[in-house]
């Protein structure tokens, strides 16, 4: 059963149940009030009948004549029976009514009045003491009018209920079509998704309701799936293309090397070049493995001294500084040592910082690298700045994407993984990273650490 049909049935049933309960309450209230009204009229009729028959000798003639007129008006289509103490009808025409029983007369004498219904009539009796004796006056009225009103009310209620059910059914169908149209669009869009490009987002309804939340959740989910698929595709492309360079270098060197005997110096040179290529492949693979398991990292965090990590990185990159003839300048501008302590994974933070500083060296064009550690608004900041070739504005937004490299890197070796990995590590530790750059002026990376 579709949601639309389920909504229609539930809304129709709900309306039907509420309507039936409402109609039953109205019917019972109308039935009781109408019955009470009929008995009240009979009570007045019984009292007038008693005065008419029993007070004739005590009332003035003009007063009795007035009561007689009223009596004749009220008693039309009704029957009256006035019983004496021996339960014999002394006045009235209702002489042989089997519905009026001895217990009814006794109840009237005991309680002052009695009322009841039979299938065809309403009955009301009153006890009326008089100088001629104690009497019970009974009057009755046909229930045809009452039954007619009840039947008419029942027909009206049933008609309204049926019309209401039909109206709510068709209205629910119409509303469900409107309400579930966005869901139908989502389903249709999912069914028509091009699985070679599932990153296309469904346009949000901007209604800030559940449907809008569903669409946003869909877009987030398939955006992540798209990123994973893209990562896999790029990884395959990267392995098939980027790994060829060091592997081709290793195999080429070894093939040339094997053609004739070599001197010890040539042996060392080939081994050194081969090892460098092997280390490059190993470093790339390690970074990829680390990226793949970063989200599920369960290693406990510990207190890390950020300045010590910077000094270690500076020392380790000394050999690259010698090659590029650039210099790393570390400026420590933090007075309180507590700001230099941060809780996190030391290995990951070290690797992230190392990648950024190494990038600065590679693209510095033999110009100095400045690492500034400072405090701003009660939080620790690290600024890594180079004065190299910079990053084009069109590349700046994509530079942290996995395997993406700027268009002006030329022949500088790189995998496009380091900066993406650093961003993932910083995000894992809630460290904000901002990159700003200008072509031929350099690049600045600003890291803002969260408060401890």
Helices and strands as residue ranges (DSSP letters): H 3-54, H 61-74, E 78-83, E 89-92, H 102-111, E 113-117, E 121-130, E 133-142, H 144-179, H 181-191, H 210-257, H 264-293, E 302-305, H 306-316, H 318-324, E 328-333, G 337-340, E 341-344, H 346-362, E 369-376, E 379-386, H 393-396, H 418-428, E 432-438, E 442-448
